[in-house]
Amino acid sequence: MIESSRLSERSVEIDERIATYKGVWVFIETDCGHTNPVSWELIGEGRKLADTLGVEVWGVILSAPGDVNYDVAKDAFSYGADGVYLIEDEILGDYRTVPYTKGLTYLVNKYKPEILLLGATILGRDLAGAVATTLTTGLTADCTGLRIDVESNSMAATRPTFGGSLLCTIHTLKARPQMATVRPRVMEMPIKKNNRTGQIVNVNLGMKEEDIITKVVDYIRGQDQIQLAFSDFIVSGGRGLGKIENFRLINELATVLGAEVGGSLPLVQAGWIDSERQIGQTGKTVRPKLYIAVGISGAIQHRVGIDGANCIVAINSDPNAPIFDFAHYGIVGDAIKIMPSLTEAFRNRINQIVV
Ligand SMILES: Cc1cc2nc3c(=O)[nH]c(=O)nc-3n(C[C@H](O)[C@H](O)[C@H](O)COP(=O)(O)OP(=O)(O)OC[C@H]3O[C@@H](n4cnc5c(N)ncnc54)[C@H](O)[C@@H]3O)c2cc1C
C-alpha cells in the first residue's frame, strides 16, 4: 500500500515537472554563415507540431560572434520561427561536442522546451546524442514522421526499424524535452515568408577555452562534394545493370539531363559507386523532381530514400518488381537495350528545345 502510494506521488511529481516544459525548438545548424537547409525543413515541421499544441517555435543558434547570425535568425523567422535563442562566443567558431552540448543543455534547462529537433547530419547526430545523454531524456534518431498524439499530448516519432522492414513509433512520455533527429530532405521545405518577424534572445555561454580539451587544429574540406540530396534530377542504377561497364548508361543519361547519379546499396558494396551516391535508408534521402531508377527492384530500404520524389520512372525487366507498386511511370524491359534509345530520345528532345 505504502509502495503504491509512493509510486503514484512520484508519477504526479513527474507529470507536474513535465507540464513546465513548453514550446518546440529547432537547432539551427550553421557553418561559416551557411545554414544547413535541414534546419528550415525542421522549422516547417516544428511549426506544424507547435500549431497542434498551441505553442511557439524557437530556433537555437550557437556560433562565433558575427552579423551573419542575425541574418540567419531573420531566415528562421521567414521559415516560421517565432523567436531565436542566440549564443555567440568565439569558442563556438568550429563545432566541438563539449561547448555545443554545454550551450544547448544550458538553454534547455533554463527555458524548458517540450520538443527539440535536430538534423540527422554528422554534427546533429553527435550533438543530439550528447545533449540527450546529459539531460537523460529520450531521443528518436532518423525519424521519417513526426506528429502530436493528442491523447498522451506527446510527440509520436516514427522511424524505420528491423532493417527498414517495419516502421515503429516512439513516444517519450516521462522525460522532457522529447528529442528527435531527422535526415535532410525527409521533410518538405516550408514556404519562405519574408515579412515574418520574431524575437531574438541573446544568452552567454560562460565557458573558457581552457575548459575544453579538444582543439581544432585544421579544417580539411572534402572536394567536389556530391549534392545528391538537393538535386532536382537523379538517374540511379541498381544490380539489374549486370556489370560495372553498364553503369556508363546511367552516366550518359545523367549527362544529357544535367542530372546527378545515384545507386542502390549493392552497387556501393560492389565498389561501382561511391557510398556518397547511395540512396535509401542507410544512404541519402532525396526529393528530386524526377528520379529514374534503372534495374532497381524497389526494396523498402531503397524506397524510403525516394518517397519524396515528385516523379519516379522505373525501368525493370520484371513486371512484378516492387518498384512498379510506387513508380509513377514504368518501362518493362531490358535496361541495357532501353537506355541508349532513351538517352538518344532525351538528347534529341533537349536539342530541339534549346534550338
Ligand atoms: C539494414 C539495411 C539497410 C539497407 N539500406 C539500403 C539503402 O540505403 N539503399 C539501398 O538501395 N538498399 C539498401 N538495403 C538493401 C536492400 O534491401 C536491397 O537489397 C537493395 O536495395 C537491392 O538493390 P537492387 O534493387 O539494386 O538489387 P536487386 O534487388 O538485386 O534488384 C535488381 C533488379 O534489377 C532487375 N533487373 C535485372 N536485370 C535487368 C535488366 N537487364 N534490365 C532491367 N532490370 C533488370 C531485376 O528484376 C531486379 O528487380 C538495405 C538493407 C538492409 C538490411
The ligand as an SDF file (V2000), in Angstrom:
LIG
                    3D

 53 58  0  0  0  0  0  0  0  0999 V2000
   19.6290   -2.5560  -42.7980 C   0  0  0  0  0  0  0  0  0  0  0  0
   19.5730   -2.4490  -44.2960 C   0  0  0  0  0  0  0  0  0  0  0  0
   19.7770   -1.2400  -44.8810 C   0  0  0  0  0  0  0  0  0  0  0  0
   19.7380   -1.0990  -46.2720 C   0  0  0  0  0  0  0  0  0  0  0  0
   19.9160    0.1280  -46.8250 N   0  0  0  0  0  0  0  0  0  0  0  0
   19.8020    0.2590  -48.1790 C   0  0  0  0  0  0  0  0  0  0  0  0
   19.9210    1.5250  -48.7950 C   0  0  0  0  0  0  0  0  0  0  0  0
   20.1610    2.5580  -48.1430 O   0  0  0  0  0  0  0  0  0  0  0  0
   19.7760    1.5960  -50.1260 N   0  0  0  0  0  0  0  0  0  0  0  0
   19.5240    0.5100  -50.9180 C   0  0  0  0  0  0  0  0  0  0  0  0
   19.3800    0.6500  -52.1520 O   0  0  0  0  0  0  0  0  0  0  0  0
   19.4070   -0.7050  -50.3510 N   0  0  0  0  0  0  0  0  0  0  0  0
   19.5530   -0.8620  -49.0160 C   0  0  0  0  0  0  0  0  0  0  0  0
   19.4600   -2.1210  -48.4680 N   0  0  0  0  0  0  0  0  0  0  0  0
   19.4170   -3.2860  -49.3710 C   0  0  0  0  0  0  0  0  0  0  0  0
   18.0110   -3.5600  -49.9090 C   0  0  0  0  0  0  0  0  0  0  0  0
   17.3330   -4.4010  -49.0400 O   0  0  0  0  0  0  0  0  0  0  0  0
   18.0950   -4.2470  -51.2890 C   0  0  0  0  0  0  0  0  0  0  0  0
   18.8330   -5.4220  -51.1540 O   0  0  0  0  0  0  0  0  0  0  0  0
   18.7220   -3.3780  -52.3620 C   0  0  0  0  0  0  0  0  0  0  0  0
   18.0790   -2.1290  -52.4330 O   0  0  0  0  0  0  0  0  0  0  0  0
   18.5840   -4.0810  -53.7020 C   0  0  0  0  0  0  0  0  0  0  0  0
   19.2840   -3.3650  -54.6720 O   0  0  0  0  0  0  0  0  0  0  0  0
   18.9010   -3.5120  -56.2070 P   0  0  0  0  0  0  0  0  0  0  0  0
   17.4770   -3.1520  -56.3780 O   0  0  0  0  0  0  0  0  0  0  0  0
   19.9290   -2.7550  -56.9670 O   0  0  0  0  0  0  0  0  0  0  0  0
   19.1840   -5.0410  -56.4890 O   0  0  0  0  0  0  0  0  0  0  0  0
   18.1780   -6.2570  -56.6520 P   0  0  0  0  0  0  0  0  0  0  0  0
   17.2510   -6.3760  -55.5040 O   0  0  0  0  0  0  0  0  0  0  0  0
   19.0270   -7.4430  -56.9770 O   0  0  0  0  0  0  0  0  0  0  0  0
   17.2840   -5.8690  -57.9180 O   0  0  0  0  0  0  0  0  0  0  0  0
   17.7580   -5.8050  -59.2180 C   0  0  0  0  0  0  0  0  0  0  0  0
   16.5630   -5.5260  -60.1050 C   0  0  0  0  0  0  0  0  0  0  0  0
   17.0050   -5.3710  -61.4340 O   0  0  0  0  0  0  0  0  0  0  0  0
   16.0940   -6.0110  -62.2850 C   0  0  0  0  0  0  0  0  0  0  0  0
   16.8210   -6.3890  -63.4990 N   0  0  0  0  0  0  0  0  0  0  0  0
   17.6640   -7.4390  -63.7000 C   0  0  0  0  0  0  0  0  0  0  0  0
   18.1880   -7.3890  -64.9440 N   0  0  0  0  0  0  0  0  0  0  0  0
   17.6610   -6.2980  -65.5260 C   0  0  0  0  0  0  0  0  0  0  0  0
   17.8000   -5.7090  -66.8020 C   0  0  0  0  0  0  0  0  0  0  0  0
   18.6190   -6.2370  -67.7430 N   0  0  0  0  0  0  0  0  0  0  0  0
   17.0970   -4.6020  -67.0820 N   0  0  0  0  0  0  0  0  0  0  0  0
   16.2750   -4.0430  -66.1750 C   0  0  0  0  0  0  0  0  0  0  0  0
   16.0940   -4.5480  -64.9450 N   0  0  0  0  0  0  0  0  0  0  0  0
   16.7830   -5.6680  -64.6370 C   0  0  0  0  0  0  0  0  0  0  0  0
   15.5690   -7.1770  -61.5060 C   0  0  0  0  0  0  0  0  0  0  0  0
   14.2740   -7.5590  -61.9810 O   0  0  0  0  0  0  0  0  0  0  0  0
   15.5080   -6.6100  -60.0990 C   0  0  0  0  0  0  0  0  0  0  0  0
   14.2390   -6.0550  -59.8150 O   0  0  0  0  0  0  0  0  0  0  0  0
   19.4900   -2.2620  -47.0890 C   0  0  0  0  0  0  0  0  0  0  0  0
   19.2770   -3.4790  -46.4760 C   0  0  0  0  0  0  0  0  0  0  0  0
   19.3250   -3.5920  -45.0990 C   0  0  0  0  0  0  0  0  0  0  0  0
   19.0660   -4.9390  -44.4780 C   0  0  0  0  0  0  0  0  0  0  0  0
  1  2  1  0
  2  3  1  0
  2 52  2  0
  3  4  2  0
  4  5  1  0
  4 50  1  0
  5  6  2  0
  6  7  1  0
  6 13  1  0
  7  8  2  0
  7  9  1  0
  9 10  1  0
 10 11  2  0
 10 12  1  0
 12 13  2  0
 13 14  1  0
 14 15  1  0
 14 50  1  0
 15 16  1  0
 16 17  1  0
 16 18  1  0
 18 19  1  0
 18 20  1  0
 20 21  1  0
 20 22  1  0
 22 23  1  0
 23 24  1  0
 24 25  2  0
 24 26  1  0
 24 27  1  0
 27 28  1  0
 28 29  2  0
 28 30  1  0
 28 31  1  0
 31 32  1  0
 32 33  1  0
 33 34  1  0
 33 48  1  0
 34 35  1  0
 35 36  1  0
 35 46  1  0
 36 37  1  0
 36 45  1  0
 37 38  2  0
 38 39  1  0
 39 40  1  0
 39 45  2  0
 40 41  1  0
 40 42  2  0
 42 43  1  0
 43 44  2  0
 44 45  1  0
 46 47  1  0
 46 48  1  0
 48 49  1  0
 50 51  2  0
 51 52  1  0
 52 53  1  0
M  END
$$$$
